[in-house]
Amino acid sequence: MTTLYDYWRSSASYRVRIALGLAGLAWDRVSIHLLDNAQTAPDHLARNPQGLVPVLAIDGQVFTQSLAIVEYLDETRDLGLLSGSPADRARIRALAHAIAMEIHPVCNLRVARYAAQGGIAGADWMRHFMAEGLAAYEAMLGQGRYSHGDRVSLADICLMPQVYNARRWDIDLTAMPRITAIERALGRIAAFADAHPDRFRPTPP
Ligand SMILES: N[C@@H](CCC(=O)N[C@@H](CS)C(=O)NCC(=O)O)C(=O)O
């Protein structure tokens, strides 16, 4: 039994849904509604004391942290998300981390809520860091169908949810043609399309 504890619009959860799809795994889903603060309920804190999603129960174990989960799936299901030479893998990780460790943490719900207490509007905060971070990602890209050459990698798994988030916050991506070309190419892959938040939107959201 594979169970993903996630939230439909969580980009870290979206990464894991993509990887589960690439692995061709069947999985059950338990929604942890972040706006209702379900992530801090005792049952979820027992799964993840950090009070975050995603959490993946698989192979008789419980995993947290989306990149650790995706790398576990990569290693155990041979997904080739970190392929090539050590230099290739370092570049893939650098791209993935540019999103998952630079843009994403400062745009997390609890961080934006805290900033709002200091008088900074949440939307301004999100747009500032996402636009700056994605512009840097665009500049880091070379040629190739995807973020690193012509093979889907860990970097693409981080990029797609971040672009979804950028669109959600009305960030102008017209000056980022490489990112939007990669987004289009990834959108044609079933595992990416099937993981899209709209497919998991609760009613009411
Ligand atoms: N580094 C963590 C980040 C997880 C994370 O920030 N999750 C967000 C949703 S995308 C969350 O659970 N936020 C709840 C909160 O801020 O209270 C990972 O990659 O799994």
Ligand as a Chemical Component Dictionary entry (heavy atoms), coordinates in Angstrom:
data_LIG
# 
_chem_comp.id                   LIG 
_chem_comp.type                 NON-POLYMER 
_chem_comp.pdbx_formal_charge   0 
_chem_comp.three_letter_code    LIG 
# 
loop_
_chem_comp_atom.comp_id 
_chem_comp_atom.atom_id 
_chem_comp_atom.alt_atom_id 
_chem_comp_atom.type_symbol 
_chem_comp_atom.charge 
_chem_comp_atom.model_Cartn_x 
_chem_comp_atom.model_Cartn_y 
_chem_comp_atom.model_Cartn_z 
_chem_comp_atom.pdbx_ordinal 
LIG N1  N1  N 0 11.293 21.085 2.111  1  
LIG C1  C1  C 0 9.977  20.522 2.250  2  
LIG C2  C2  C 0 8.961  21.629 2.148  3  
LIG C3  C3  C 0 7.562  21.133 2.373  4  
LIG C4  C4  C 0 6.599  22.290 2.434  5  
LIG O1  O1  O 0 7.001  23.453 2.599  6  
LIG N2  N2  N 0 5.331  22.000 2.315  7  
LIG C5  C5  C 0 4.336  23.042 2.386  8  
LIG C6  C6  C 0 3.375  22.921 1.227  9  
LIG S1  S1  S 0 4.192  23.119 -0.324 10 
LIG C7  C7  C 0 3.580  22.919 3.676  11 
LIG O2  O2  O 0 3.300  21.822 4.121  12 
LIG N3  N3  N 0 3.253  24.056 4.293  13 
LIG C8  C8  C 0 2.505  24.067 5.490  14 
LIG C9  C9  C 0 2.780  25.259 6.334  15 
LIG O3  O3  O 0 3.543  26.127 5.927  16 
LIG O4  O4  O 0 2.198  25.329 7.413  17 
LIG C10 C10 C 0 9.735  19.483 1.158  18 
LIG O5  O5  O 0 10.309 19.639 0.072  19 
LIG O6  O6  O 0 8.982  18.520 1.382  20 
# 
loop_
_chem_comp_bond.comp_id 
_chem_comp_bond.atom_id_1 
_chem_comp_bond.atom_id_2 
_chem_comp_bond.value_order 
_chem_comp_bond.pdbx_ordinal 
LIG N1  C1  SING 1  
LIG C1  C2  SING 2  
LIG C1  C10 SING 3  
LIG C2  C3  SING 4  
LIG C3  C4  SING 5  
LIG C4  O1  DOUB 6  
LIG C4  N2  SING 7  
LIG N2  C5  SING 8  
LIG C5  C6  SING 9  
LIG C5  C7  SING 10 
LIG C6  S1  SING 11 
LIG C7  O2  DOUB 12 
LIG C7  N3  SING 13 
LIG N3  C8  SING 14 
LIG C8  C9  SING 15 
LIG C9  O3  DOUB 16 
LIG C9  O4  SING 17 
LIG C10 O5  DOUB 18 
LIG C10 O6  SING 19 
# 
